[in-house]
């Protein structure tokens, strides 16, 4: 068993053990991948303020997200095709999250169905919805989520159409993979993955096949998904979906302060500052760079979470100190799943919590609730270059890096 010290270690194992098309699906952005890269590199520009001779005992990373107790303010973000990274992947990730004490979010485009995950877990999980043109399908999948005991609906707003991801097109991405000569050659070197996949019946999109009209196999599924994402999704439709849901509502994909205000008006219990991991609009700002303007716009009116670019507990701390109430991780836990299944997801969470805990202590804090801008050194132009409200920025507590 390799020694895992950071998320990057899990990423290397994931790349070695998963088929190329599925690793590339996880590790890619749209077009030039500028936003995908800056999601992580912008975190690197933020520095931490070390404090010494302070009491570092009795530290706690525990918090609350939507009134749920969590071991740390981190939720597992929805990721499509998780069950292709590792057999029954959504079930394994949900179980790991439940045991660790953080929320798990199941994607509409999951391999394991809502019912599969509910059958193999005991704690309520969250469900993420892509809005489709087939309103009957949307209504029925919401009812299925309710019957499964899902406590929270995460409504994704930034995927009305797919951003172009070059690697997926070149790899001929599909679930299950099409058996071309190139695919067969790749799979021949991923024997462990292949043996696990032979042991499961879950190889298609379980929330759609057999549930959407006339979708019974891979071919009809591809045709259906190509036509179904709702290009007409607007704030009025968001309100209608909110009225159909009885539980907590999270609106994901917010990158603009005005959109954040509209999300609050729609009754969002939380919003997720996210650019879909850099997989949609290439050239958009990184999530961490946009966060301050959204905090200024709606802080205290709804919970604000940050997604996209988090690869460490230090990134979690920086997001919280910049004003986020919580975070979501996607690739960080997916690397773990692809590397070592359920144990890998647990390992990724352990790595992040340890990094968060130790960094918090060295910053002179004992509780994540006390993190703030006083813990950071932020480059003077970090948000100034893109500031939407210079006066508010001038009043913010921004510690500039020394020249």
N, C-alpha and C positions, 0 to 999 in steps of 0.2 A: 504494500500500500504506500503510495507516494506521500511525502510530507506536504500538506497544503498550508501555506502561510498567507495567501492572498487570493483574491478573485481571479487574478491573472493565471495562477496555477491551474484553477479549474477550467479556465478558457482553453489552455493548452491541451488538457486531457479531453475536453469536449471535441476539439478539432480533430484529435487523433481517433476518437471512438465513434463519432457520428458520421453518416454519409455526407459527402461534400455538399450536396444540394441543400441539406437541412442545416448544416453549420453555416453555410453562406446565407441562408434565409435569415438566420438569427443575427449574423454579423455583417449586416449591410444597411446602407441608406439609399435614398433615391438619388438619381442623376450623379453629380460629382461627389456626393457624400460630404459636402462641406459642413452642413448642419450636423450630420452624424458625428463628425470628428470634433466640432466645436462644443458639442454637448459635454464632452469630457475635458477637452483642453481648457475651456473657460473655467472649470472648477480649479484647474491648476494655477490660475492667476490669483486666486484668493489665498491669502496667507493667514496663519493662526497666531494669536497673541498668547505667548506662554506666560503663566503666572506661577510663582514659587512661594514657598513658605505659607501654604494654605492647607487647611484640613481636607484631605482627599479620601477620608474614610466614608463608609456607608453610602456609596454611590448607587444611583438608580437610573436605569435607562427606561424604566416603565413609563407608559403614557396612556392616553386615551385617543382613539380615533372613532368618531361618530358614537361617542359614549361607550364604546367597547374597550375593555382593558386590553392592552397590548404589551408584549415584553419589551418592545421598542417601537418608536413611531415609524414603522416600516410595514407596508403591505405588499404582497406579491401582486404585481400588475398582471392584467390579462395578456396572454401571448397565444397567438394562433398556432395551430398544428403542433402543440407541445408534445402530443403523443407520437410524433414522428422523430423527436429527438431521443426519446427513450420509451420503450413499450409501456403503455398505460400511464404516460407521463403526467397527465393532469391529476390522476388519482394519487400518484406518488407525491406530487408537489403539494396537493391539498392536505395529505396526511402529515407531511413534514411541517407545514405551516401550522396545522392544528396542534401538534405536539409542542412546537416551539412557542406558540402563543402569539402569532401574528395572522392577519387576515389573508385569505387566498381568494383571487378573483378568477373565475372561469370565463374564458372567451366564448363568444358565439361560434367562432371558427375553431373550436376544440375538436380533438379526435375522440376523446371520451365524452359522453353526453352528460347533461345535467343529472340525469337519473343515475348514471354510472358513479359519478363523484359522490352523490348523496348516499348511495348504497354503501360506500366504503369509508365514509367519515361520519362523525357524530356531532361536530360543531357546525353551526350555520356558516356557509361560505357566501361570497358575493358573486353576482352574475353580471357580465358585461354584455351590452347589447349594441349590435350594429343595426341601424334602422334600414329595413328592406322595403322595396316597393310593395311587396305582398303583405298588406295590412293584416290579413287573416293569419299568416305565419307569425308576424310580430305579436299579435294578441295571444296566440297559442303558446309561443315560447315564453312569454311573460307569465302565463298561467302555469306552465311547467316549472318555472323558477319559483313561483310562489308555493306550489305543491311540494317542491323539494326543500322548502324551508330557507331559501336564500333571504338573507336579511337586508341586503343592499343591492340596488341596481346602479351599475356604472354605465352611463350612457356615453358612448364615444361620438364626438361631434366632428372629428377631423378626418373622417374617411368616408366621404360621400362618393369618392372615386379613388382608385388606387394610384399612388405615386409610382412612377416607373423605377424599378430596381433592376439594374442591368444584370446582376448575377443570377437572379431568378429566371429571367428570360433565357440567358445563355445555358443555364443548367436544366432547363425544361422542368421546373419545379412542379411537382404534383404529389398528391397523397392518395393512395400509396405511390411510390415512384414508378414511372414507366420503365420497363425493362429493355433499355437500349444497350448496345455494346458498351458505351461509356459508363452507363449506370451499373451494369453487371460487373465491369472491371473494378469500379469503386467499391461496390458492395462485397466483392470477394475479399477485400482487405479489412472489412468491418464485420468479421464473423460473429463477434459477441453481440453486436446490434442485431444482426440477422437472426440469430438463435432466439433472442428475446422477442423479436417481432413475430416469429413463427409460433410462439407460445401464447399469443393473444389474438382475439377476434376483432379487436378495435383498431382498424386501419383506415377508416373513412371518417368524414366529418359527422360525428355522432349526433350533433344537435340539428342536422339538416337532412341527411339521408333517411328516408322513411317518414319524415315529418313535413317537408315541403312538398307541395303538389308536383307530382310527376318526377320526383327525384328519387331514383332507386339504385343508381350505380354511379361510378366515377364519371362517365361521359355526360350523363344528364346533370350531374352535380356541377361540372365545370360550366356548362351552358347556363344553368340557373344562376350561379354566383356572378357570372359575367354581366348579367342583365339586372340584378336585383338591388345593388346598392342604391339608396334613394337620393338622387341628385337634387330633389326638391325639399330636402330636410331644411326646415327653418325654425325660428324660435317658437312659432305657433305650434308646429308639430312637436317640439320639445315639451311644451306645456301640456299637450294632449297626452303624451306618453307619461308624463309625471302624474297626471290625474288617474291613469290606469294602474299605477304602482302604489301599493299600500305602505311600503317600507321606506328606508332612507334612499335618497337620490344623490348620486355623484355625477357631475358633468365633467368629462375628460376631454382634453384637447384645447384648453384655453391658452392663448398666447398674446392676448390684447386686453388692455384694461377696460375698454368699452364692452368687449364680449364678457368679461368677468362681471360687470355690472348687470348685464342682461341675464347672465346665469343666476345671479342672486334674485332677480325679479321673477325668474321661473321657479323659485323655491328650492334651489340646490342646497343640500345640507353640506356639501363640500364641492370644491372645484379642483381639478388637477391641471396645474400648469405643465403642459406637455406639448412637444412637437412630434409625437408618435415615434420617439427614438430616432428622429432624423429620417424617417421613412416616407414622409409625405412631401411637404414643401421644402425642397432643397434651397438653401439661401435664407431660410428663416433664422431668427436669432435662437441661440441656445436657451433652454428653459431657465437655467440659473441666471442668465443675463436679463431675462424678461421679468423674473420674479419680483424685484423691488417695485416696479411700476404697478403690478397687480396687488401687491401688499398695500401700497398707498391707496389704491382705489377701493378695496373691499375688505380690508382687515377688520375682523370683529363681526362682519355680517354673515360670513360663512367660513367653514374651515378651508384653508388653502394648503394643498399638498403639491409637492414637486415630483415630477417624473421625467425621465430622459437624462442619461449621462451618469447616474450614480453607480460607482464601481467600488465604493469603500465606505466604511463607517465614518471616515473623515468627510466624505462628500455629504453624507447624511447630516453630520454636525454643521457643515457650512450652510446647507439648505435651511436648517432650523434656525441658525443664527441670522440668516438673511430674512427671516420672517415667516417661513413655512410652518404650518402646524403639524405636518406629517409628510411622509414621502412614499413613493411607490418604486419598486425595483422590478426590472424585467430581465434584461440580459444577465444580470448578476446571479439570479437564481437559475436561469436557464442553462448557463454554463455548468452549474453544479449538477443539474439534472442530466445533461448530456454526458457529463464525466462519470457520474457514479449513481445515477438514479435518485431514489429518495434520500439516501445517505448524503449524496452530493448537495441536494437542496438544503438539508440540515446544516451541512458544513458551510455553505455560503452564508447562511444566516448567523452561524456562530462566528465566522470571520468578521462579518459586518458589526455584530454587537460588540465583539472584543475591541475592534478598532474604535468604535464610537465611545465605548467606556473609557479606554485608556487616553484617548485624545481629550475627552471631556475633563478628565482628571488633570492632565497637564495644562489645560487651559484654566484651571482653577475652579472648575464647576463640579458639583456633586449630583445635580439633577438636570435632566434634559430640559425641564420646564424653565430653567434659568438661563438658557443660552440666548444670546442676542448679539447685536452688532458690536458690542464691546469686546467680543471674543475674536474679532476678525481684523485683519489688515487688508483693505480692498484698494486696488489701483484706482487712482483718482478718476480715470476715464472709463472705468468698468461699466458704469451705467450712464455716465455723463455723455458719452459719445452718442447714445441713443435715447437720452432722457426725453420723456414726454412732458415733464413738468419741472423745469429748472429750479423754480422757487422752492418746490417741495424737496428737491434733491439737496439744495443748499442748506436746508434745515435738518437734513438727515445726519445721523451720527456716522460719518464715514471717516475711517482712519486710513490715511494714505500711506503707501509704502515710501520709505525714505529714498531719496534720489540716489 
